[in-house]
Every structure is written in structure tokens, then in C-alpha cells.
Amino acid sequence: MPGFKGQAVYSVDAKGRAAIPAKMRTVLRPEAEQTFTVTRGLEQCIFAYPLDKWRDMEEEIAKLSAYDREARTFVRLTMMWAEEVKLDNQGRIGLPKVLVEYAGIQDKVLILGVYDRVEIWNPQTYEDYQSREAQDYETLAARVMRG
């Protein structure tokens, strides 16, 4: 399956909707049913998984032990924020208010394609994140992609 890639900055309309770039929408498989599951992401962003990928995620979550405190906490925090949102005719999804507040989103969003998901960021929050996490790309690539 081809993955989500690229980036775009879009406005958020008065109803809290943001567009998913056309080049990212073309990656959606029919099994996704034009639907994303959005939930709290890491580093103060929103994760948006196509419905078919979210189903895979739920299968992984189901394997976690309910007797492990950290697993229970992770499952609660992931699932309590999760909500299905369907693409409208203009290629937009509605962003739940609680997630908009968590991510500090105001009038603009940065949409990042991150292989199996789309990340939705406040552009300034992402810029601050990049500044804090600045690493030499070559060193990072060598460390992560060891073969």
C-alpha cells in the first residue's frame, strides 16, 4: 500500500473542518470508506488513521493486557479521544473540539503525511517541536535505518 506523504497548510473553517490534501486522499483504500479515525497523537498533534488502518490498530490494542496498568492507561487515553470522521464532498474532515483544544489549533493546520496516518498540527507547535528535536538528518537516518 502506498503511504501518506507530503505536507500542506490549510485554513480551519468556522465549523472546525480542515481539508485533507487531494494527493493524500488518493492513497485511501476503498476499505477506509472515506473515513478517518482521529485521536490524540503524540507531541501535541492529532493522529488521523484511515478507517482500515484504525481497525488494524484496534487489533493491536486488543492484544494488550487489561491487567497491565500502563496498557490500561494507554488504551483509555487512546480510545477516549477517538472519533470517526467522514470526508465531505470538499475533502474536509470535522475536527472534534476536544482534539482541536488539545493540539492548540486555531485558524490554520499543518497536515503531514506520515506513511500509515495523517498528522494534524498547529503550524507553530510543529515549528517549536522541530526546533526542540533538531538533529542532523544524516545521523538520525543512520541510527534509525540501520540494516
Buried (B, 14 or more C-beta within 10 A) or exposed (E): EEEBEEBBEBEBEEEBBBBBBEEBBEBBEEEBBBBBBBBBBEEBBBBBBBBBBBEEBBEEBEEEEEEEEEBEEEBEEBEEBBBEBEBEEEBBBBBBEEBBEBBEBEEBBBBBBBEBBBBBBBBEBBEEBEEEEEEEEEEEEEEEEEE
